[in-house]
Amino acid sequence: MSGHHLIEHIKAKPIRESAQVATGSELPWSREQVAKNVEQLHVLSRRGLWGVVLFLGLSSVALALSQGTLPCVAQTELEQIIGPLPSADLLNLVLGVSWLSALVLIVGRRGSDGRPGYRWHNVGLPAVFYPLYAFCDTTGSYFPVVFLAGLVLLLLEHAFVVCYTAKAIKEETTRLERLRD
């Protein structure tokens, strides 16, 4: 029964119930409201690109730091403070579980009106694994894994947002054309 409930939340929902108004009826929207809605949709679609750019910036900093001697020095000092560090295999398991959880949340995260939600912490969650791997594996060999995992999630979320905003902008444009008639 709970599986059925989850499926109902993941199914695509209409963008707006009010967008299905008959063409002959009077629309309660003004041109200014429709223009404001379209601008908000454009802002939402660009927010995902800013998240990708931020993640790429964090990744480039992590790559530069992982190539230096800082991880080796930090690893020995950290081991003296907290004891032995977790293995790379344990981090791989945590990264895999985190990635799958984020994937489920991205696919299922939509409001009651079908609007996908974008959260800035989605940029930080994959980036948190850079220092963890740097301390546990000073060779930097896990950088591509963390980079690809984060980039795939961010691009997938951005693709959902772009699909939603394109459809919503088309509906708002149709609404604006009906207001002009």
N, C-alpha and C positions, 0 to 999 in steps of 0.2 A: 504494500500500500504506500509506503514512503517513497518507493521508486516511481510510482505513478505521480506522486506529488512533485517530485523533483523534475520529472519530465514536463509537467505543466508549467513550471517556472522557466524552463529552458526554451520552450517553444517560442517561435517568433510571434510577437504581439503587434497589433496595429500601432502605427506611430501616433495617431490621434483619433479619438472617437469622433471629435467634432469635425474632422476633415471629411466625414462621410455625409455631409449635409446635402440635401437635394439642391440642385442648381437653381431652382425657382424660389427657394426660401431666402429670407433676408439673413445675411451673415452678420454675426455680432462683432466681427473684427474690423478694425480700422486699418488703413494703409500703413500708418505708423507702427501699429502693433505687429503687422506682418513683416515689415522691414526690420524691426527690432528682433523678431524671432529668427529671421534669416541671418542677421549679424551674429546672434548668439550661436547659431549652428556653425557658422564659419569659424568662430573662436573655438568651439568644441573640437572641430576637425583639426585645427592647427595645434591644439594642446598636445596631442599625441606625438606630433613631429618634434615639439620642444622636449618631450620626454626622451625620445630617441637620441636627440642631440646631446642632452644632458648625460645619458647613459654612455654614449660614445666618448664624451669628455672624461667621465669617471674611468672608463676603460683605458683610455690613453694614459692617464695619470697612473693607474694601477700597473700598466705594462711598463712604464718608465721606472717605477719604483721597484718592480720585481726583477728588473735587469741589473740593479745595483747591489751593493753589499748590505743595504739596510735590512732586508729580511733575515740574513744570516746573523747579524748582530742582535736584532730584535728577537730572533728565535731563541738564542742562548740565554738572553736576559729573561724572556718570558718563561722559559723552562725552569729557571732558578726561582722565579716567583710563584708559579702555579703548579709546577711539576711537569710530568710528561704531557705533551700535546696530543690531541686526537690524531688518529691515522688518516691518511688520505682516503682510504676505503670508507671510513665512517663519514667523512665529509661528502664523498660521492653519494652515499645513501641519503644523507640529509638534503643535498642539492636535488637529487631525483624526486624525493617526496615533496620538497618545496616547489619544484617545477610543475609536478602533476597537480598539486593543490592550486597553484596559480592558474594553470590551464583551465581547471574546472571552474574557478571563480570568474575568469575572463569570459568563458563561454556562457556561464549562467548569470552573469551580472547585468541585469537589465531592470529598469524600474517598471512600474505597472503600465506605463505608456510605451514600453519598448525601448526607451532611451538608455543606451549603454552608459555606465558610469566610469569615469576615468579618475584614477587615484594616483597621486604623485608618489606614494610609497611603493608603487610597482616599479619605479626606477631604482629605488634604493635597495629593495630586497635582493635582486640578483647581484648588485654591486657589493653587498655585505660579504659575499663569498670570496672576493678578491683578497682581502687581508687574511681571512681564515686559511685559504690555500697558501698564501705567501708565508705564513708562519709554519705551516705543517709540511710544505714542500717548497724548499727555497730554489728549486731549479726553474720554477715558473712554467712547468709543463702543463698545468691545468688551466692556464689562462684561456686558451681557445674554447675549452668546454664551458667555462663560466660565461665567456663572451657570447657564444652562440646560444646558450640557454636563455640568457637575458634578452638578447636581440630578437630571438624568435617570439618570445612572449610579448615584448613591446610592439613588434610589428603586427602580430596577430590582433592585439587589442586595438591598435591604430586602424587596422583594416576593418574591424567591426564598427568602429566609430565613423569611419569614412563612408561605409555602406549606409549606415543609419542616417548620417547628415545629408548624403546625396538624395536619399529618398524623401527625407523631411523637407529639404530645400525645394525639391520638385513640387511637393504638396503645397508648400507656402507660396510658391510662384503661381500655381494654379489658383490658389485662393486670392492672390493679388489680382490676377486677371479677371476673376469673377467680380471682384470689388469694382474694377474699372468699368464693367458693363452696366 
